[in-house]
Amino acid sequence: MTLLNDDIRRQLRDAFADLQEPVKLVLFTQGESGAGPALECDYCAETRQLVEELAALSDKLSLEVRDFVAEAEAARQLGVDKIPALAVMRGGDRPQDYGIRLYGLPSGYEFATLVEDIRMVSRGSVDLSAQTLAELDRLTSPVHIQVYVTPTCPYCPRAVVLAHKLAIASPWVTADMVEATEFPHLANRYQVYGVPRTVINDVIHLEGALPEQQVIRQLVQVLDGPQMDKLRAQWEAHLN
């Protein structure tokens, strides 16, 4: 049984009709090669089926399925540490990994996030303000953004798409969507009591789908070494 009905497939073909550059979807799941121990992954099969159906809707989309256990080095190189995991990358003659990752089944409202990710990566450009771009240009160290979501949250896609825009705009930024209910140990670690919850470099925590200006204001704290050290010390004290 297909996950995407005829009407949705028709809408998606329209959405993908103006894709500019090829987009490669790299899915990490389990047991694809029959090698290595089985891992618990409640939604790996559903994620694979969904992405396979999606990739079939445009000749600008390709899908590469990797085994998280048997191809551990490939996962390490892409910074993938849990499954199901989906990397949305530019393919073709100008391959580019913008650091966009989706962890968990991109269902519900987050399916729209995946579609928008594909469109943004294909364009290779995003609509961020000049002030945001200027602040991103000041970055000199890696910034890792995690946005915790649930499929039923209507506000979550806005927070995830903004994080992914920042990743496209800056080589220093990587950004993850993390489905909170599929990774409860992480939701507990980062005190995800409501979504969206954005975590920057493990120590800056933002509640809700905040405007771009507020998010970038928090992100630029990464530029302030002493401030980040203070926040990190506070967070480690909390964990202990």
C-alpha positions as CSV (number, residue, x, y, z in Angstrom):
1,M,0.0,0.0,0.0
2,T,1.4,3.4,-1.0
3,L,1.7,6.2,1.6
4,L,1.1,9.0,-0.9
5,N,-2.3,9.1,-2.6
6,D,-2.8,10.3,-6.2
7,D,-3.8,13.8,-5.2
8,I,-0.7,14.3,-3.0
9,R,1.6,12.9,-5.7
10,R,0.1,15.3,-8.2
11,Q,0.7,18.3,-5.8
12,L,4.3,17.1,-5.2
13,R,5.0,16.8,-8.9
14,D,3.8,20.4,-9.3
15,A,6.0,21.5,-6.3
16,F,9.0,19.8,-7.9
17,A,8.4,21.0,-11.4
18,D,10.8,24.0,-11.0
19,L,13.6,22.2,-9.3
20,Q,16.9,23.7,-10.6
21,E,19.7,21.5,-9.5
22,P,19.5,17.7,-8.7
23,V,18.9,16.8,-5.1
24,K,20.3,13.6,-3.5
25,L,18.5,12.1,-0.5
26,V,20.7,9.9,1.6
27,L,18.8,7.6,3.9
28,F,20.4,5.7,6.8
29,T,18.4,2.8,8.0
30,Q,19.1,-0.7,9.2
31,G,19.4,-4.2,7.8
32,E,19.6,-3.2,4.2
33,S,22.6,-5.4,3.5
34,G,21.7,-8.2,5.9
35,A,25.0,-7.6,7.8
36,G,25.5,-6.6,11.3
37,P,23.1,-6.8,14.3
38,A,19.6,-5.5,14.1
39,L,18.9,-2.2,15.8
40,E,15.7,-0.9,17.2
41,C,14.3,1.4,14.6
42,D,10.5,1.6,14.8
43,Y,10.1,3.9,11.8
44,C,12.9,2.9,9.4
45,A,10.7,0.9,7.1
46,E,8.1,3.6,6.9
47,T,10.7,6.3,6.3
48,R,12.3,4.3,3.5
49,Q,8.9,3.8,1.8
50,L,8.0,7.4,2.1
51,V,11.3,8.7,0.7
52,E,11.2,6.1,-2.1
53,E,7.8,7.3,-3.2
54,L,8.9,10.9,-2.9
55,A,12.1,10.4,-5.0
56,A,10.1,8.7,-7.8
57,L,8.2,11.9,-8.4
58,S,10.9,13.9,-10.1
59,D,13.9,13.0,-12.3
60,K,15.8,15.7,-10.3
61,L,15.6,13.6,-7.2
62,S,17.7,10.5,-6.4
63,L,17.8,8.3,-3.3
64,E,20.7,6.5,-1.8
65,V,20.0,4.0,1.0
66,R,22.8,3.2,3.4
67,D,23.0,0.7,6.2
68,F,23.8,2.4,9.5
69,V,25.6,-0.7,10.9
70,A,27.3,-2.1,7.8
71,E,28.3,1.3,6.5
72,A,29.2,2.9,9.8
73,E,32.1,4.9,8.3
74,A,29.7,6.5,5.8
75,A,27.4,7.5,8.7
76,R,30.4,8.9,10.6
77,Q,31.5,11.0,7.7
78,L,28.0,12.5,7.4
79,G,27.7,13.0,11.2
80,V,24.8,10.6,11.4
81,D,24.5,9.0,14.9
82,K,20.9,7.7,15.0
83,I,18.3,6.3,12.6
84,P,16.2,6.8,10.7
85,A,18.3,9.6,9.3
86,L,17.9,11.6,6.1
87,A,20.5,13.9,4.6
88,V,19.2,16.3,2.0
89,M,22.1,17.2,-0.3
90,R,22.7,18.8,-3.7
91,G,23.6,16.3,-6.3
92,G,24.6,16.4,-10.0
93,D,27.8,18.1,-11.2
94,R,27.9,20.5,-8.2
95,P,27.4,18.3,-5.2
96,Q,27.0,20.1,-1.9
97,D,26.3,18.9,1.6
98,Y,24.7,21.8,3.5
99,G,24.5,19.9,6.7
100,I,20.7,19.4,6.6
101,R,19.5,16.3,8.5
102,L,16.1,14.9,9.5
103,Y,16.1,12.3,12.2
104,G,12.9,10.3,12.5
105,L,9.9,9.8,10.1
106,P,9.1,13.2,8.4
107,S,5.4,12.7,8.7
108,G,2.5,15.0,9.6
109,Y,3.5,18.7,9.4
110,E,7.1,17.7,9.0
111,F,6.5,16.2,5.6
112,A,6.1,19.8,4.3
113,T,9.5,20.6,5.9
114,L,11.1,17.8,3.8
115,V,9.5,19.1,0.6
116,E,10.6,22.7,1.4
117,D,14.1,21.4,2.2
118,I,14.3,19.7,-1.3
119,R,13.3,23.0,-3.0
120,M,15.7,25.1,-1.0
121,V,18.7,22.7,-1.6
122,S,17.8,22.6,-5.3
123,R,18.0,26.4,-5.5
124,G,21.0,26.7,-3.2
125,S,19.8,30.0,-1.9
126,V,17.5,31.2,0.8
127,D,15.5,34.3,1.8
128,L,17.3,35.5,4.9
129,S,17.6,39.2,5.8
130,A,20.8,41.1,5.1
131,Q,21.4,41.4,8.9
132,T,21.2,37.7,9.4
133,L,23.6,37.0,6.5
134,A,26.0,39.5,8.0
135,E,25.9,37.9,11.4
136,L,26.4,34.5,9.8
137,D,29.5,35.8,8.0
138,R,31.0,36.5,11.4
139,L,31.0,32.9,12.4
140,T,34.4,31.3,12.8
141,S,33.5,28.1,14.6
142,P,30.9,25.3,14.1
143,V,27.3,25.8,15.1
144,H,25.1,22.8,15.5
145,I,21.3,23.4,15.7
146,Q,18.8,20.8,16.7
147,V,15.1,21.5,16.4
148,Y,12.9,19.0,18.4
149,V,9.5,18.5,16.9
150,T,6.4,16.2,16.8
151,P,4.4,15.4,13.6
152,T,1.3,17.1,15.0
153,C,2.9,20.4,15.8
154,P,1.8,23.1,13.3
155,Y,4.5,25.6,14.4
156,C,7.4,23.2,14.2
157,P,8.1,23.4,10.4
158,R,8.7,27.1,10.7
159,A,11.5,26.5,13.2
160,V,13.0,23.7,11.3
161,V,13.0,25.4,7.9
162,L,14.6,28.5,9.5
163,A,17.4,26.3,11.0
164,H,17.9,24.7,7.6
165,K,18.0,28.0,5.9
166,L,20.8,29.0,8.2
167,A,22.7,25.8,7.3
168,I,22.4,26.6,3.6
169,A,23.6,30.1,4.1
170,S,26.6,29.3,6.2
171,P,29.2,26.5,6.0
172,W,29.7,26.8,9.7
173,V,26.1,25.8,10.5
174,T,24.6,22.3,10.5
175,A,20.9,21.8,11.4
176,D,18.9,18.8,12.4
177,M,15.2,18.1,12.7
178,V,14.7,15.6,15.5
179,E,11.4,13.9,16.1
180,A,11.1,14.0,19.8
181,T,8.9,11.0,20.4
182,E,11.3,8.7,18.4
183,F,14.3,9.7,20.4
184,P,13.0,10.0,24.0
185,H,16.5,9.9,25.5
186,L,17.4,13.1,23.7
187,A,14.1,14.7,24.5
188,N,14.8,14.0,28.1
189,R,18.4,15.2,27.9
190,Y,17.4,18.5,26.4
191,Q,14.2,18.9,28.5
192,V,11.8,18.9,25.6
193,Y,8.5,19.5,27.4
194,G,7.0,21.4,24.5
195,V,7.8,21.8,20.8
196,P,9.4,23.2,18.8
197,R,12.5,23.4,21.1
198,T,15.7,24.6,19.5
199,V,19.1,23.7,20.9
200,I,22.2,25.5,19.7
201,N,25.6,23.9,20.4
202,D,24.0,21.9,23.2
203,V,23.7,24.9,25.6
204,I,21.4,27.6,24.1
205,H,17.8,26.5,24.3
206,L,14.9,28.4,22.6
207,E,11.2,27.7,23.0
208,G,8.7,28.1,20.2
209,A,8.9,29.1,16.6
210,L,10.7,32.4,17.1
211,P,11.2,35.1,14.5
212,E,14.4,35.0,12.5
213,Q,15.8,38.1,14.3
214,Q,15.4,36.5,17.7
215,V,17.0,33.2,16.6
216,I,20.0,35.0,15.1
217,R,20.4,37.1,18.2
218,Q,20.8,33.9,20.3
219,L,23.0,32.2,17.7
220,V,25.5,35.0,17.7
221,Q,26.3,34.2,21.3
222,V,28.5,31.5,19.7
223,L,30.8,34.4,18.7
224,D,31.3,35.3,22.3
225,G,33.7,32.6,23.7
226,P,33.4,33.6,27.4
227,Q,29.6,33.7,27.2
228,M,29.4,30.3,25.6
229,D,31.8,28.9,28.2
230,K,29.6,30.3,31.0
231,L,26.5,28.7,29.4
232,R,28.2,25.4,28.9
233,A,29.3,25.3,32.5
234,Q,25.7,26.0,33.6
235,W,24.4,23.3,31.4
236,E,26.9,20.7,32.6
237,A,26.2,21.6,36.2
238,H,22.5,21.0,35.4
239,L,23.2,17.6,33.9
240,N,25.3,16.5,36.9
